């Protein structure tokens, strides 16, 4: 059984200030490194549940420049998107459906849109969209992934 992180992108792997000062990059390398810490310490797999999932084929092949940039940056840090949630459902329902089809030991949702999750709050890490994922978020994600797998 695996551990998974359901990963949103905007407001998580970037921030308002990063996007305002970096017109050529969509994803903050510092936020990618924080995510890497969570993945490394928990051995979790990454499942994309962002609107960016539309930029990937069903086999997770990127089909747009932003998707290629994301996969390249993750790859450089030794991380991979192994799957994505269903595009036809809201985020909470799509995560529940993904969990029903897969054997998961523990999971964490990293998404800046806290209001989209009513029944998954105990699995949610919600960074401030103006700041993106930070060390406190990483600690919480590690705690969730470790505590729900014991």
Secondary structure, DSSP 4 states (H G I P E B T S, - for coil): -EEEEEE--TTTTS-HHHHHH-TT-SS-HHHHHHHHHHHHHHTPEEEE-SGGGGGB-TT--B-SHHHHHHHHHHHHTT--EEEE--TTS-HHHHHHHHHHHS-EEEEEEE-S-GGG-SS-GGGEE---TTT-S-HHHHHHHHHHHHHTT-
